[in-house]
């Protein structure tokens, strides 16, 4: 109904507000305003989320109810008995008398580290058919320092870094291959001396006067390396001497293997095998 038809003349109209006109109906998307055909009423838009909220509330109530039921059931159950803390009989081995072969080490065997015993026992045994050049023996600071060209410098260096002891063994095969193995042990109360000494031994081997290369990593060791010298040692009146060396450390012990062949190049496979087996014994 048009609002213009309800107008009252100004002189006779009562002092009341005019009646509100009808609310305009929404236009369907895509239709232009003022179309000839009337547009039908649009269904009201439903506010979403009410059903979801009801479901979520029901789920929460279900969890709470389930938890309460679980506590109720558990409350009425008999408590599970705990094992007895005190044991009247403690199973321990009976003490035995000391025998003729009882030593301080055997009495407290569980308190000893493997490297605290006889260091010579950790050296590789001489291979079958090899000739003994030097029996496995312990070396003190002075005797071990004589193995190096600069004896005085090595003596001071080892003394300053808490040298403890060393064990060495030597053998030869067929008068051609010569092997020297040394295990050098350090005291490590305040510093990691074995690692420092091992790194120092590896550092100079890459120089031209020695191996002349960086060597190869040793299987089974994070720090060990094997070196085959690029050039043999030549001296007048002697056959060329081909050299190889392996250096690695584990714990407080540094392993040094010197491998020499006076008849041909070093068998790199044999050198690596020796190094791997010796390192496994540590």
Rosetta constraint file for C-alpha pairs under 8 A:
AtomPair CA 1 CA 5 HARMONIC 7.91 0.50
AtomPair CA 1 CA 22 HARMONIC 7.99 0.50
AtomPair CA 2 CA 6 HARMONIC 7.72 0.50
AtomPair CA 2 CA 21 HARMONIC 7.90 0.50
AtomPair CA 3 CA 7 HARMONIC 7.20 0.50
AtomPair CA 3 CA 21 HARMONIC 6.42 0.50
AtomPair CA 8 CA 12 HARMONIC 6.86 0.50
AtomPair CA 8 CA 13 HARMONIC 5.27 0.50
AtomPair CA 9 CA 13 HARMONIC 5.81 0.50
AtomPair CA 25 CA 39 HARMONIC 7.78 0.50
AtomPair CA 25 CA 40 HARMONIC 8.00 0.50
AtomPair CA 25 CA 41 HARMONIC 6.37 0.50
AtomPair CA 25 CA 42 HARMONIC 7.84 0.50
AtomPair CA 26 CA 41 HARMONIC 7.23 0.50
AtomPair CA 26 CA 42 HARMONIC 6.89 0.50
AtomPair CA 27 CA 31 HARMONIC 6.80 0.50
AtomPair CA 27 CA 33 HARMONIC 7.38 0.50
AtomPair CA 27 CA 39 HARMONIC 6.76 0.50
AtomPair CA 28 CA 39 HARMONIC 7.42 0.50
AtomPair CA 28 CA 42 HARMONIC 7.86 0.50
AtomPair CA 31 CA 35 HARMONIC 7.48 0.50
AtomPair CA 49 CA 53 HARMONIC 6.00 0.50
AtomPair CA 50 CA 54 HARMONIC 6.32 0.50
AtomPair CA 51 CA 55 HARMONIC 6.27 0.50
AtomPair CA 52 CA 56 HARMONIC 6.15 0.50
AtomPair CA 53 CA 57 HARMONIC 6.06 0.50
AtomPair CA 54 CA 58 HARMONIC 6.18 0.50
AtomPair CA 55 CA 59 HARMONIC 6.19 0.50
AtomPair CA 56 CA 60 HARMONIC 6.27 0.50
AtomPair CA 57 CA 61 HARMONIC 6.21 0.50
AtomPair CA 58 CA 62 HARMONIC 6.09 0.50
AtomPair CA 59 CA 63 HARMONIC 6.32 0.50
AtomPair CA 60 CA 64 HARMONIC 6.25 0.50
AtomPair CA 61 CA 65 HARMONIC 5.99 0.50
AtomPair CA 62 CA 66 HARMONIC 6.04 0.50
AtomPair CA 63 CA 67 HARMONIC 6.13 0.50
AtomPair CA 64 CA 68 HARMONIC 6.15 0.50
AtomPair CA 65 CA 69 HARMONIC 6.11 0.50
AtomPair CA 66 CA 70 HARMONIC 6.14 0.50
AtomPair CA 67 CA 71 HARMONIC 6.31 0.50
AtomPair CA 68 CA 72 HARMONIC 6.16 0.50
AtomPair CA 69 CA 73 HARMONIC 6.19 0.50
AtomPair CA 70 CA 74 HARMONIC 6.12 0.50
AtomPair CA 71 CA 75 HARMONIC 5.92 0.50
AtomPair CA 72 CA 76 HARMONIC 6.58 0.50
AtomPair CA 73 CA 77 HARMONIC 6.62 0.50
AtomPair CA 98 CA 102 HARMONIC 5.76 0.50
AtomPair CA 102 CA 106 HARMONIC 6.15 0.50
AtomPair CA 102 CA 107 HARMONIC 7.01 0.50
AtomPair CA 103 CA 107 HARMONIC 6.31 0.50
AtomPair CA 104 CA 108 HARMONIC 6.59 0.50
AtomPair CA 105 CA 109 HARMONIC 5.37 0.50
AtomPair CA 105 CA 112 HARMONIC 7.31 0.50
AtomPair CA 108 CA 112 HARMONIC 7.04 0.50
AtomPair CA 112 CA 116 HARMONIC 6.40 0.50
AtomPair CA 112 CA 117 HARMONIC 7.80 0.50
AtomPair CA 113 CA 117 HARMONIC 7.52 0.50
AtomPair CA 115 CA 119 HARMONIC 6.53 0.50
AtomPair CA 115 CA 122 HARMONIC 7.98 0.50
AtomPair CA 115 CA 282 HARMONIC 7.54 0.50
AtomPair CA 118 CA 122 HARMONIC 7.66 0.50
AtomPair CA 119 CA 123 HARMONIC 7.34 0.50
AtomPair CA 119 CA 138 HARMONIC 7.47 0.50
AtomPair CA 119 CA 166 HARMONIC 7.51 0.50
AtomPair CA 119 CA 167 HARMONIC 6.12 0.50
AtomPair CA 119 CA 183 HARMONIC 7.82 0.50
AtomPair CA 120 CA 136 HARMONIC 6.02 0.50
AtomPair CA 120 CA 137 HARMONIC 6.32 0.50
AtomPair CA 120 CA 138 HARMONIC 6.80 0.50
AtomPair CA 120 CA 167 HARMONIC 5.64 0.50
AtomPair CA 120 CA 168 HARMONIC 7.47 0.50
AtomPair CA 122 CA 278 HARMONIC 7.96 0.50
AtomPair CA 122 CA 281 HARMONIC 5.89 0.50
AtomPair CA 122 CA 282 HARMONIC 6.58 0.50
AtomPair CA 123 CA 136 HARMONIC 7.58 0.50
AtomPair CA 123 CA 167 HARMONIC 7.64 0.50
AtomPair CA 123 CA 168 HARMONIC 7.57 0.50
AtomPair CA 123 CA 169 HARMONIC 7.37 0.50
AtomPair CA 123 CA 181 HARMONIC 7.57 0.50
AtomPair CA 123 CA 183 HARMONIC 7.54 0.50
AtomPair CA 123 CA 278 HARMONIC 6.81 0.50
AtomPair CA 123 CA 281 HARMONIC 7.51 0.50
AtomPair CA 124 CA 277 HARMONIC 7.56 0.50
AtomPair CA 124 CA 278 HARMONIC 5.78 0.50
AtomPair CA 124 CA 281 HARMONIC 7.69 0.50
AtomPair CA 126 CA 130 HARMONIC 6.50 0.50
AtomPair CA 126 CA 132 HARMONIC 7.38 0.50
AtomPair CA 126 CA 171 HARMONIC 6.76 0.50
AtomPair CA 129 CA 173 HARMONIC 7.31 0.50
AtomPair CA 130 CA 171 HARMONIC 6.28 0.50
AtomPair CA 130 CA 172 HARMONIC 5.63 0.50
AtomPair CA 130 CA 173 HARMONIC 4.87 0.50
AtomPair CA 130 CA 174 HARMONIC 7.46 0.50
AtomPair CA 131 CA 171 HARMONIC 5.45 0.50
AtomPair CA 131 CA 172 HARMONIC 5.17 0.50
AtomPair CA 131 CA 173 HARMONIC 6.19 0.50
AtomPair CA 131 CA 174 HARMONIC 8.00 0.50
AtomPair CA 132 CA 170 HARMONIC 6.54 0.50
AtomPair CA 132 CA 171 HARMONIC 4.61 0.50
AtomPair CA 132 CA 172 HARMONIC 6.68 0.50
AtomPair CA 133 CA 169 HARMONIC 7.88 0.50
AtomPair CA 133 CA 170 HARMONIC 5.14 0.50
AtomPair CA 133 CA 171 HARMONIC 4.63 0.50
AtomPair CA 133 CA 172 HARMONIC 6.60 0.50
AtomPair CA 134 CA 169 HARMONIC 5.59 0.50
AtomPair CA 134 CA 170 HARMONIC 4.84 0.50
AtomPair CA 134 CA 171 HARMONIC 6.59 0.50
AtomPair CA 135 CA 168 HARMONIC 7.99 0.50
AtomPair CA 135 CA 169 HARMONIC 5.66 0.50
AtomPair CA 135 CA 170 HARMONIC 6.88 0.50
AtomPair CA 136 CA 167 HARMONIC 6.85 0.50
AtomPair CA 136 CA 168 HARMONIC 5.56 0.50
AtomPair CA 136 CA 169 HARMONIC 4.38 0.50
AtomPair CA 136 CA 170 HARMONIC 7.49 0.50
AtomPair CA 137 CA 167 HARMONIC 5.55 0.50
AtomPair CA 137 CA 168 HARMONIC 5.73 0.50
AtomPair CA 137 CA 169 HARMONIC 6.74 0.50
AtomPair CA 138 CA 165 HARMONIC 7.14 0.50
AtomPair CA 138 CA 166 HARMONIC 5.69 0.50
AtomPair CA 138 CA 167 HARMONIC 4.35 0.50
AtomPair CA 138 CA 168 HARMONIC 6.59 0.50
AtomPair CA 139 CA 143 HARMONIC 5.77 0.50
AtomPair CA 139 CA 144 HARMONIC 5.57 0.50
AtomPair CA 139 CA 165 HARMONIC 6.13 0.50
AtomPair CA 139 CA 166 HARMONIC 4.91 0.50
AtomPair CA 139 CA 167 HARMONIC 5.62 0.50
AtomPair CA 139 CA 168 HARMONIC 7.22 0.50
AtomPair CA 140 CA 144 HARMONIC 6.07 0.50
AtomPair CA 140 CA 164 HARMONIC 7.91 0.50
AtomPair CA 140 CA 165 HARMONIC 5.56 0.50
AtomPair CA 140 CA 166 HARMONIC 6.56 0.50
AtomPair CA 141 CA 145 HARMONIC 6.17 0.50
AtomPair CA 141 CA 155 HARMONIC 6.86 0.50
AtomPair CA 141 CA 158 HARMONIC 7.37 0.50
AtomPair CA 141 CA 159 HARMONIC 7.45 0.50
AtomPair CA 141 CA 163 HARMONIC 6.93 0.50
AtomPair CA 141 CA 164 HARMONIC 7.73 0.50
AtomPair CA 141 CA 165 HARMONIC 6.75 0.50
AtomPair CA 141 CA 166 HARMONIC 7.95 0.50
AtomPair CA 142 CA 146 HARMONIC 6.67 0.50
AtomPair CA 142 CA 155 HARMONIC 6.62 0.50
AtomPair CA 143 CA 147 HARMONIC 7.46 0.50
AtomPair CA 144 CA 166 HARMONIC 7.05 0.50
AtomPair CA 145 CA 151 HARMONIC 5.35 0.50
AtomPair CA 145 CA 152 HARMONIC 7.65 0.50
AtomPair CA 145 CA 154 HARMONIC 5.69 0.50
AtomPair CA 145 CA 155 HARMONIC 5.32 0.50
AtomPair CA 146 CA 151 HARMONIC 5.33 0.50
AtomPair CA 147 CA 151 HARMONIC 7.42 0.50
AtomPair CA 148 CA 154 HARMONIC 7.07 0.50
AtomPair CA 150 CA 154 HARMONIC 6.20 0.50
AtomPair CA 151 CA 155 HARMONIC 5.98 0.50
AtomPair CA 152 CA 156 HARMONIC 6.39 0.50
AtomPair CA 153 CA 157 HARMONIC 6.14 0.50
AtomPair CA 154 CA 158 HARMONIC 5.99 0.50
AtomPair CA 155 CA 159 HARMONIC 6.14 0.50
AtomPair CA 156 CA 160 HARMONIC 6.08 0.50
AtomPair CA 157 CA 161 HARMONIC 6.36 0.50
AtomPair CA 158 CA 162 HARMONIC 6.45 0.50
AtomPair CA 158 CA 163 HARMONIC 5.23 0.50
AtomPair CA 159 CA 163 HARMONIC 5.66 0.50
AtomPair CA 161 CA 186 HARMONIC 7.53 0.50
AtomPair CA 161 CA 193 HARMONIC 5.99 0.50
AtomPair CA 162 CA 186 HARMONIC 5.69 0.50
AtomPair CA 162 CA 187 HARMONIC 5.35 0.50
AtomPair CA 162 CA 188 HARMONIC 7.46 0.50
AtomPair CA 162 CA 193 HARMONIC 7.33 0.50
AtomPair CA 163 CA 184 HARMONIC 7.84 0.50
AtomPair CA 163 CA 185 HARMONIC 6.51 0.50
AtomPair CA 163 CA 186 HARMONIC 4.61 0.50
AtomPair CA 163 CA 187 HARMONIC 6.38 0.50
AtomPair CA 164 CA 184 HARMONIC 7.85 0.50
AtomPair CA 164 CA 185 HARMONIC 5.51 0.50
AtomPair CA 164 CA 186 HARMONIC 4.72 0.50
AtomPair CA 164 CA 187 HARMONIC 5.78 0.50
AtomPair CA 165 CA 184 HARMONIC 6.20 0.50
AtomPair CA 165 CA 185 HARMONIC 5.39 0.50
AtomPair CA 165 CA 186 HARMONIC 6.98 0.50
AtomPair CA 166 CA 182 HARMONIC 6.83 0.50
AtomPair CA 166 CA 183 HARMONIC 5.40 0.50
AtomPair CA 166 CA 184 HARMONIC 4.35 0.50
AtomPair CA 166 CA 185 HARMONIC 5.86 0.50
AtomPair CA 167 CA 182 HARMONIC 5.69 0.50
AtomPair CA 167 CA 183 HARMONIC 5.22 0.50
AtomPair CA 167 CA 184 HARMONIC 6.72 0.50
AtomPair CA 168 CA 180 HARMONIC 7.17 0.50
AtomPair CA 168 CA 181 HARMONIC 5.52 0.50
AtomPair CA 168 CA 182 HARMONIC 4.40 0.50
AtomPair CA 168 CA 183 HARMONIC 6.44 0.50
AtomPair CA 169 CA 180 HARMONIC 5.91 0.50
AtomPair CA 169 CA 181 HARMONIC 5.48 0.50
AtomPair CA 169 CA 182 HARMONIC 6.81 0.50
AtomPair CA 170 CA 178 HARMONIC 7.43 0.50
AtomPair CA 170 CA 179 HARMONIC 5.58 0.50
AtomPair CA 170 CA 180 HARMONIC 4.45 0.50
AtomPair CA 170 CA 181 HARMONIC 6.42 0.50
AtomPair CA 171 CA 178 HARMONIC 6.00 0.50
AtomPair CA 171 CA 179 HARMONIC 5.52 0.50
AtomPair CA 171 CA 180 HARMONIC 6.85 0.50
AtomPair CA 172 CA 176 HARMONIC 7.05 0.50
AtomPair CA 172 CA 177 HARMONIC 5.41 0.50
AtomPair CA 172 CA 178 HARMONIC 4.35 0.50
AtomPair CA 172 CA 179 HARMONIC 6.14 0.50
AtomPair CA 173 CA 177 HARMONIC 5.17 0.50
AtomPair CA 173 CA 178 HARMONIC 6.64 0.50
AtomPair CA 176 CA 261 HARMONIC 5.44 0.50
AtomPair CA 176 CA 262 HARMONIC 5.40 0.50
AtomPair CA 176 CA 263 HARMONIC 5.97 0.50
AtomPair CA 177 CA 259 HARMONIC 7.26 0.50
AtomPair CA 177 CA 260 HARMONIC 5.68 0.50
AtomPair CA 177 CA 261 HARMONIC 4.54 0.50
AtomPair CA 177 CA 262 HARMONIC 6.84 0.50
AtomPair CA 178 CA 259 HARMONIC 5.92 0.50
AtomPair CA 178 CA 260 HARMONIC 5.19 0.50
AtomPair CA 178 CA 261 HARMONIC 6.47 0.50
AtomPair CA 179 CA 257 HARMONIC 7.09 0.50
AtomPair CA 179 CA 258 HARMONIC 5.77 0.50
AtomPair CA 179 CA 259 HARMONIC 4.82 0.50
AtomPair CA 179 CA 260 HARMONIC 6.60 0.50
AtomPair CA 180 CA 257 HARMONIC 5.73 0.50
AtomPair CA 180 CA 258 HARMONIC 5.14 0.50
AtomPair CA 180 CA 259 HARMONIC 6.71 0.50
AtomPair CA 181 CA 255 HARMONIC 7.40 0.50
AtomPair CA 181 CA 256 HARMONIC 5.87 0.50
AtomPair CA 181 CA 257 HARMONIC 4.57 0.50
AtomPair CA 181 CA 258 HARMONIC 6.53 0.50
AtomPair CA 182 CA 255 HARMONIC 5.91 0.50
AtomPair CA 182 CA 256 HARMONIC 5.19 0.50
AtomPair CA 182 CA 257 HARMONIC 6.45 0.50
AtomPair CA 183 CA 253 HARMONIC 6.31 0.50
AtomPair CA 183 CA 254 HARMONIC 5.69 0.50
AtomPair CA 183 CA 255 HARMONIC 4.82 0.50
AtomPair CA 183 CA 256 HARMONIC 6.55 0.50
AtomPair CA 184 CA 253 HARMONIC 5.39 0.50
AtomPair CA 184 CA 254 HARMONIC 5.08 0.50
AtomPair CA 184 CA 255 HARMONIC 6.56 0.50
AtomPair CA 185 CA 194 HARMONIC 7.11 0.50
AtomPair CA 185 CA 252 HARMONIC 5.66 0.50
AtomPair CA 185 CA 253 HARMONIC 4.42 0.50
AtomPair CA 185 CA 254 HARMONIC 6.49 0.50
AtomPair CA 186 CA 193 HARMONIC 6.28 0.50
AtomPair CA 186 CA 194 HARMONIC 6.02 0.50
AtomPair CA 186 CA 252 HARMONIC 5.61 0.50
AtomPair CA 186 CA 253 HARMONIC 6.61 0.50
AtomPair CA 187 CA 193 HARMONIC 7.31 0.50
AtomPair CA 187 CA 252 HARMONIC 7.12 0.50
AtomPair CA 188 CA 192 HARMONIC 5.56 0.50
AtomPair CA 188 CA 193 HARMONIC 6.20 0.50
AtomPair CA 188 CA 194 HARMONIC 7.97 0.50
AtomPair CA 188 CA 252 HARMONIC 6.94 0.50
AtomPair CA 192 CA 196 HARMONIC 6.79 0.50
AtomPair CA 192 CA 252 HARMONIC 7.62 0.50
AtomPair CA 193 CA 197 HARMONIC 6.17 0.50
AtomPair CA 193 CA 252 HARMONIC 7.35 0.50
AtomPair CA 194 CA 198 HARMONIC 6.06 0.50
AtomPair CA 194 CA 249 HARMONIC 6.79 0.50
AtomPair CA 194 CA 251 HARMONIC 7.35 0.50
AtomPair CA 194 CA 252 HARMONIC 5.20 0.50
AtomPair CA 194 CA 253 HARMONIC 5.93 0.50
AtomPair CA 194 CA 254 HARMONIC 5.93 0.50
AtomPair CA 195 CA 199 HARMONIC 6.08 0.50
AtomPair CA 195 CA 249 HARMONIC 6.63 0.50
AtomPair CA 195 CA 252 HARMONIC 7.81 0.50
AtomPair CA 195 CA 254 HARMONIC 7.66 0.50
AtomPair CA 196 CA 200 HARMONIC 6.21 0.50
AtomPair CA 197 CA 201 HARMONIC 6.34 0.50
AtomPair CA 197 CA 254 HARMONIC 7.62 0.50
AtomPair CA 198 CA 202 HARMONIC 6.39 0.50
AtomPair CA 198 CA 247 HARMONIC 6.77 0.50
AtomPair CA 198 CA 248 HARMONIC 6.47 0.50
AtomPair CA 198 CA 249 HARMONIC 6.39 0.50
AtomPair CA 198 CA 254 HARMONIC 6.07 0.50
AtomPair CA 199 CA 203 HARMONIC 6.03 0.50
AtomPair CA 200 CA 204 HARMONIC 7.08 0.50
AtomPair CA 201 CA 205 HARMONIC 7.01 0.50
AtomPair CA 201 CA 247 HARMONIC 7.27 0.50
AtomPair CA 202 CA 206 HARMONIC 7.46 0.50
AtomPair CA 202 CA 225 HARMONIC 7.88 0.50
AtomPair CA 202 CA 247 HARMONIC 6.72 0.50
AtomPair CA 204 CA 210 HARMONIC 7.39 0.50
AtomPair CA 205 CA 210 HARMONIC 5.26 0.50
AtomPair CA 205 CA 211 HARMONIC 5.29 0.50
AtomPair CA 205 CA 212 HARMONIC 6.80 0.50
AtomPair CA 205 CA 213 HARMONIC 7.38 0.50
AtomPair CA 205 CA 214 HARMONIC 7.53 0.50
AtomPair CA 205 CA 227 HARMONIC 7.77 0.50
AtomPair CA 206 CA 210 HARMONIC 6.55 0.50
AtomPair CA 206 CA 211 HARMONIC 5.50 0.50
AtomPair CA 206 CA 212 HARMONIC 4.68 0.50
AtomPair CA 206 CA 213 HARMONIC 4.59 0.50
AtomPair CA 206 CA 214 HARMONIC 5.11 0.50
AtomPair CA 206 CA 215 HARMONIC 7.48 0.50
AtomPair CA 207 CA 211 HARMONIC 6.46 0.50
AtomPair CA 207 CA 212 HARMONIC 4.87 0.50
AtomPair CA 207 CA 213 HARMONIC 7.05 0.50
AtomPair CA 208 CA 212 HARMONIC 4.17 0.50
AtomPair CA 208 CA 213 HARMONIC 7.71 0.50
AtomPair CA 210 CA 229 HARMONIC 6.66 0.50
AtomPair CA 211 CA 215 HARMONIC 7.92 0.50
AtomPair CA 211 CA 227 HARMONIC 6.35 0.50
AtomPair CA 211 CA 228 HARMONIC 6.21 0.50
AtomPair CA 211 CA 229 HARMONIC 3.86 0.50
AtomPair CA 211 CA 230 HARMONIC 5.82 0.50
AtomPair CA 211 CA 231 HARMONIC 7.57 0.50
AtomPair CA 211 CA 244 HARMONIC 7.68 0.50
AtomPair CA 212 CA 229 HARMONIC 6.38 0.50
AtomPair CA 212 CA 230 HARMONIC 5.97 0.50
AtomPair CA 213 CA 227 HARMONIC 7.42 0.50
AtomPair CA 213 CA 229 HARMONIC 7.44 0.50
AtomPair CA 213 CA 230 HARMONIC 7.30 0.50
AtomPair CA 214 CA 227 HARMONIC 7.34 0.50
AtomPair CA 215 CA 225 HARMONIC 6.02 0.50
AtomPair CA 215 CA 226 HARMONIC 5.43 0.50
AtomPair CA 215 CA 227 HARMONIC 4.42 0.50
AtomPair CA 215 CA 228 HARMONIC 6.97 0.50
AtomPair CA 216 CA 225 HARMONIC 5.29 0.50
AtomPair CA 216 CA 226 HARMONIC 5.36 0.50
AtomPair CA 216 CA 227 HARMONIC 6.57 0.50
AtomPair CA 217 CA 221 HARMONIC 7.74 0.50
AtomPair CA 217 CA 222 HARMONIC 7.99 0.50
AtomPair CA 217 CA 223 HARMONIC 7.43 0.50
AtomPair CA 217 CA 224 HARMONIC 6.02 0.50
AtomPair CA 217 CA 225 HARMONIC 4.49 0.50
AtomPair CA 217 CA 226 HARMONIC 6.50 0.50
AtomPair CA 218 CA 222 HARMONIC 7.71 0.50
AtomPair CA 218 CA 223 HARMONIC 7.60 0.50
AtomPair CA 218 CA 224 HARMONIC 5.08 0.50
AtomPair CA 218 CA 225 HARMONIC 4.94 0.50
AtomPair CA 218 CA 226 HARMONIC 6.29 0.50
AtomPair CA 218 CA 272 HARMONIC 7.06 0.50
AtomPair CA 218 CA 275 HARMONIC 7.71 0.50
AtomPair CA 218 CA 276 HARMONIC 7.22 0.50
AtomPair CA 219 CA 276 HARMONIC 6.74 0.50
AtomPair CA 220 CA 276 HARMONIC 7.02 0.50
AtomPair CA 221 CA 248 HARMONIC 7.50 0.50
AtomPair CA 223 CA 248 HARMONIC 6.02 0.50
AtomPair CA 223 CA 249 HARMONIC 7.10 0.50
AtomPair CA 224 CA 246 HARMONIC 7.29 0.50
AtomPair CA 224 CA 247 HARMONIC 5.60 0.50
AtomPair CA 224 CA 248 HARMONIC 3.90 0.50
AtomPair CA 224 CA 249 HARMONIC 6.80 0.50
AtomPair CA 225 CA 246 HARMONIC 5.77 0.50
AtomPair CA 225 CA 247 HARMONIC 5.69 0.50
AtomPair CA 225 CA 248 HARMONIC 6.48 0.50
AtomPair CA 226 CA 244 HARMONIC 7.45 0.50
AtomPair CA 226 CA 245 HARMONIC 5.78 0.50
AtomPair CA 226 CA 246 HARMONIC 4.25 0.50
AtomPair CA 226 CA 247 HARMONIC 6.59 0.50
AtomPair CA 226 CA 271 HARMONIC 7.61 0.50
AtomPair CA 226 CA 272 HARMONIC 6.76 0.50
AtomPair CA 226 CA 275 HARMONIC 7.95 0.50
AtomPair CA 227 CA 244 HARMONIC 5.41 0.50
AtomPair CA 227 CA 245 HARMONIC 5.08 0.50
AtomPair CA 227 CA 246 HARMONIC 6.11 0.50
AtomPair CA 228 CA 243 HARMONIC 6.31 0.50
AtomPair CA 228 CA 244 HARMONIC 4.32 0.50
AtomPair CA 228 CA 245 HARMONIC 6.59 0.50
AtomPair CA 228 CA 266 HARMONIC 6.89 0.50
AtomPair CA 228 CA 268 HARMONIC 6.96 0.50
AtomPair CA 229 CA 242 HARMONIC 7.07 0.50
AtomPair CA 229 CA 243 HARMONIC 5.60 0.50
AtomPair CA 229 CA 244 HARMONIC 5.75 0.50
AtomPair CA 231 CA 242 HARMONIC 7.21 0.50
AtomPair CA 232 CA 240 HARMONIC 5.71 0.50
AtomPair CA 232 CA 241 HARMONIC 5.18 0.50
AtomPair CA 232 CA 242 HARMONIC 4.41 0.50
AtomPair CA 232 CA 243 HARMONIC 6.56 0.50
AtomPair CA 233 CA 240 HARMONIC 5.62 0.50
AtomPair CA 233 CA 241 HARMONIC 4.96 0.50
AtomPair CA 233 CA 242 HARMONIC 6.37 0.50
AtomPair CA 233 CA 243 HARMONIC 7.70 0.50
AtomPair CA 234 CA 238 HARMONIC 7.17 0.50
AtomPair CA 234 CA 239 HARMONIC 7.08 0.50
AtomPair CA 234 CA 240 HARMONIC 4.90 0.50
AtomPair CA 234 CA 241 HARMONIC 6.58 0.50
AtomPair CA 235 CA 239 HARMONIC 7.51 0.50
AtomPair CA 235 CA 240 HARMONIC 7.21 0.50
AtomPair CA 239 CA 262 HARMONIC 6.36 0.50
AtomPair CA 239 CA 263 HARMONIC 7.47 0.50
AtomPair CA 240 CA 262 HARMONIC 6.12 0.50
AtomPair CA 240 CA 263 HARMONIC 7.54 0.50
AtomPair CA 241 CA 260 HARMONIC 6.64 0.50
AtomPair CA 241 CA 261 HARMONIC 5.86 0.50
AtomPair CA 241 CA 262 HARMONIC 4.57 0.50
AtomPair CA 241 CA 263 HARMONIC 7.39 0.50
AtomPair CA 241 CA 264 HARMONIC 7.75 0.50
AtomPair CA 242 CA 260 HARMONIC 5.58 0.50
AtomPair CA 242 CA 261 HARMONIC 5.14 0.50
AtomPair CA 242 CA 262 HARMONIC 6.17 0.50
AtomPair CA 242 CA 263 HARMONIC 7.94 0.50
AtomPair CA 242 CA 264 HARMONIC 6.61 0.50
AtomPair CA 242 CA 265 HARMONIC 5.59 0.50
AtomPair CA 242 CA 266 HARMONIC 6.04 0.50
AtomPair CA 243 CA 258 HARMONIC 7.46 0.50
AtomPair CA 243 CA 259 HARMONIC 5.73 0.50
AtomPair CA 243 CA 260 HARMONIC 4.47 0.50
AtomPair CA 243 CA 261 HARMONIC 6.51 0.50
AtomPair CA 243 CA 265 HARMONIC 7.89 0.50
AtomPair CA 243 CA 266 HARMONIC 6.40 0.50
AtomPair CA 244 CA 258 HARMONIC 6.10 0.50
AtomPair CA 244 CA 259 HARMONIC 4.86 0.50
AtomPair CA 244 CA 260 HARMONIC 6.19 0.50
AtomPair CA 244 CA 266 HARMONIC 6.47 0.50
AtomPair CA 244 CA 268 HARMONIC 7.86 0.50
AtomPair CA 244 CA 271 HARMONIC 7.42 0.50
AtomPair CA 245 CA 256 HARMONIC 7.25 0.50
AtomPair CA 245 CA 257 HARMONIC 5.46 0.50
AtomPair CA 245 CA 258 HARMONIC 4.68 0.50
AtomPair CA 245 CA 259 HARMONIC 5.81 0.50
AtomPair CA 245 CA 271 HARMONIC 7.74 0.50
AtomPair CA 246 CA 255 HARMONIC 7.70 0.50
AtomPair CA 246 CA 256 HARMONIC 5.72 0.50
AtomPair CA 246 CA 257 HARMONIC 5.02 0.50
AtomPair CA 246 CA 258 HARMONIC 6.79 0.50
AtomPair CA 246 CA 271 HARMONIC 7.62 0.50
AtomPair CA 246 CA 272 HARMONIC 7.84 0.50
AtomPair CA 246 CA 275 HARMONIC 6.43 0.50
AtomPair CA 247 CA 254 HARMONIC 7.32 0.50
AtomPair CA 247 CA 255 HARMONIC 5.67 0.50
AtomPair CA 247 CA 256 HARMONIC 4.81 0.50
AtomPair CA 247 CA 257 HARMONIC 6.66 0.50
AtomPair CA 248 CA 254 HARMONIC 5.89 0.50
AtomPair CA 248 CA 255 HARMONIC 5.28 0.50
AtomPair CA 248 CA 256 HARMONIC 6.90 0.50
AtomPair CA 248 CA 279 HARMONIC 7.72 0.50
AtomPair CA 249 CA 253 HARMONIC 5.64 0.50
AtomPair CA 249 CA 254 HARMONIC 4.17 0.50
AtomPair CA 249 CA 255 HARMONIC 5.73 0.50
AtomPair CA 250 CA 254 HARMONIC 6.56 0.50
AtomPair CA 250 CA 279 HARMONIC 7.79 0.50
AtomPair CA 250 CA 282 HARMONIC 6.98 0.50
AtomPair CA 255 CA 278 HARMONIC 8.00 0.50
AtomPair CA 255 CA 279 HARMONIC 7.39 0.50
AtomPair CA 257 CA 275 HARMONIC 7.13 0.50
AtomPair CA 259 CA 266 HARMONIC 7.59 0.50
AtomPair CA 259 CA 271 HARMONIC 7.02 0.50
AtomPair CA 260 CA 266 HARMONIC 6.84 0.50
AtomPair CA 261 CA 265 HARMONIC 6.64 0.50
AtomPair CA 261 CA 266 HARMONIC 5.97 0.50
AtomPair CA 266 CA 271 HARMONIC 7.88 0.50
AtomPair CA 267 CA 271 HARMONIC 6.40 0.50
AtomPair CA 268 CA 272 HARMONIC 6.21 0.50
AtomPair CA 269 CA 273 HARMONIC 6.20 0.50
AtomPair CA 270 CA 274 HARMONIC 6.23 0.50
AtomPair CA 271 CA 275 HARMONIC 6.26 0.50
AtomPair CA 272 CA 276 HARMONIC 6.06 0.50
AtomPair CA 273 CA 277 HARMONIC 6.19 0.50
AtomPair CA 274 CA 278 HARMONIC 6.07 0.50
AtomPair CA 275 CA 279 HARMONIC 6.07 0.50
AtomPair CA 276 CA 280 HARMONIC 6.26 0.50
AtomPair CA 277 CA 281 HARMONIC 6.64 0.50
AtomPair CA 278 CA 282 HARMONIC 7.11 0.50
